[in-house]
Amino acid sequence: MLALLVPLAAQAQYKGEERPAGDTTLVLTLEDAVKIALSENVSVKVADMEVERTKYAQRGSYGQLFPQISASGMFSYAIQKQKVYFGSDSEEEGSGGGGGMAGMMAGMMDPIMYYIEQLYAYTGAPFVPYVPPTTPETEQQSGDGAIEMGRRNQVSLGLSASMPVVNFQLWESLRLTGDQVELAVEQARESRLGTVTSVKQAYYSVLLAKASYDVYNAVYENAVENCKLTEMRFNAQKATEMDRSRALASVAAAIPNLYNAENSIYLALWQLKAVMGLDLDRAIDVAGSLEDYAQHMFYDINEGEEASLERNSQLRQLAKQAEMLAKQIRMQQYAYLPTLSMQVSYNYYTQSDKFNLAQWKWLPSSTLALSLSIPIFSGGQRYHAIKQTRVQADELDLQRVNAERQLRIGIRQSLSTMETSMRSYDAARDAIKSAEKAYDVAAKSYQVGRSTLTDLNNTELTLTQTKLQALQAVYNFVNAKAGLEQTLGYDFTDETATLEK
């Protein structure tokens, strides 16, 4: 059994520190991991694209201040022309020559024709009534006195431009688009803060897994050495069969813990690569150890309790949203004010009964108009819209108060965790010294046969637990500190997105 277990343990050891030549494993420091994540993380990229989108929206909204130019064209064919009447219905009924324009003209000409007939009768010459020549207009006149108007084919081409001259509501909406860009920038900053915290916590998890592996590996190596010693004593008839079985059982019990610790390292590395946005098949490793951070486990608790939340991203977003709601209320109030706009148009127009483009005569026309719109009554829409926005502003103010309260609680929880971790680490460090001394004494006593293997295993178990407690205390401290820095808005500058010294 011993011959089988020793090669198995050697195979299970994690080769994290010493690497063969030609190894392409990427060894990262914490700062390197954060920089890669800020450039490769998907959430960061999406946040940056959202900022770019809002900037384009802002630039597009400014186009409302410039003239809106458009061209138009129309062709129409009159299947049946429009007819018009001249004169009133009474004139049409009273005239003997029919209604409409013809009846009216006939009524006017009756006295004149009477005198002309009398003149011809006096002279003895025959009277020949005058018949006017036929024209297209008279041909178009129907029997009821209606006259057709216009031509069959009509074509019009035009170019128009319009722009606002005075529009307070539009101007305020443009300011609102600028605030939307600033809000998107702050949301991108929050995404970066969350990414930095996630990378830190994943990085610390890898360090904890590696440190735990070292502890369990030391336990396994001690179990193997004790098993060898017990086997030698058993062969010399100085140890019982029970001692030999216990030694072998200790080695066998240490192997699953070693495998679990090794698997935890791989899982932590995959989590780190996922947060960083790297390919999961990319071989990486982290530099340093968790003990390096134990040397800097110090934080001024009083200073942390009085820490300012001015850089907190959540409160900044709420403040920006409140400012946007205030501008939205002003914009809705400006809807009560008149607006002035200007429009310029230039048109070409032609019409003809024959579809002959060469003979068409184009007539130009142009207009310049100023339009003044004065809102008078809208059924209370503007009034209730303002009331609705003010209710939203009140809701947002309550949310801000509650968010600040929750953030204060989170800060105190982080500080309490950090303080407890420091005390736990100090206690565990003292316990490690005592446990190591007890284990050395028990090991030497077992070698000379003055103590049993059970005593040695008990002291080793105590030593393992104290080491793990110390590592857990360091991990809890750095993990809580990362969350606290995210709450306070620390760890990188907004512009360069690099770690602050």
JOQUI-V871167 format. One line per field, one symbol per residue. ss: DSSP state (h for helix, s for strand, l for the rest). phi: phi as a letter, one per 30 degrees, with the letter a starting at -180 (. if undefined). psi: psi as a letter, one per 30 degrees, with the letter a starting at -180 (. if undefined). Layout:
BEGIN
ss = ???
phi = ???
psi = ???
END
This chain:
BEGIN
ss = lhhhhhhhhhhhlllllllllllllssslhhhhhhhhhhhlhhhhhhhhhhhhhhhhhhhhhhhhllssssssssssllllsssllllhhhhhhlllllhhhhhhhhhhhhhhhhhhhhhhhhllllllllllllhhhhhllllllssslllsssssssssssssslhhhhhhhhhhhhhhhhhhhhhhhhhhhhhhhhhhhhhhhhhhhhhhhhhhhhhhhhhhhhhhhhhhhhlllllhhhhhhhhhhhhhhhhhhhhhhhhhhhhhhhhhhhhlllllllssslllhhhhhllllllhhhhhlllllllhhhhhhhhhhhhhhhhhhhhhhhhllssssssssssssssllllhhhlllssssssssssslllllllhhhhhhhhhhhhhhhhhhhhhhhhhhhhhhhhhhhhhhhhhhhhhhhhhhhhhhhhhhhhhhhhhhhlllllhhhhhhhhhhhhhhhhhhhhhhhhhhhhhhhhhhhhlllsllllllsll
phi = .ddddddddddddddcccbddidcddccddddddddddccdddddddddddddddddddddddddcdccbcbaabbbddbddcbccjcdddddddddjcidddddddddedddddddddddddiddccddcdddbedddddddcidbdcicdcbbbbbbbbbadcbadddddddddddddddddddddddddddddddddddddddddddddddddddddddddddddddddddddicbddddddddddddddddeddddddddddddddddddddicdddddbaccibddddddcdbaddddddcddcdcdddddddddddddddddddddddddddbbbbbbbbbcbaaadcdbddcdcccdabbbbcccccdcbbiidddddddddddddddddddddddddddddddddddddddddddddddddddddddddddddddddddcicbcddddddddddddddddddddddddddddddddddddicjadddchcddd
psi = eefeeeeeeeffkjifekklkgkgkjkkleeeeeeeefffkeeeeeeeeeeeeeeeeeeeffffflkjklllkkkkkjeklkklkklleeeeefkfgllaeeeeeeeefeeeeeeeeeeeeeffkkkjkkjllkleefefklfggkkklalekkkkklklkkkkejjeeeeeeeeeeeeeeeeeeeeeeeeeeeeeeeeeeeeeeeeeeeeeeeeeeeeeeeeeeeeeeeeeeeeghfkleeeeeeeeeeeeffeeeeeeeeeeeeeeeeeeeeefglkffkjllklalffefffgikkjeeeefgkkgegkeeeeeeeeeeeeeeeeeeeeefffllkklkkkkklkklklfkijefgkjkjlkklkkkkkkjkekgggeeefeeeeeeeeeeeeeeeeeeeeeeeeeeeeeeeeeeeeeeeeeeeeeeeeeeeeeeeeeeeeeeeggfllfeeeeeeeeeeeeeeeeeeeeeeeeeeeeeeeeeefhaflleefhlkk.
END
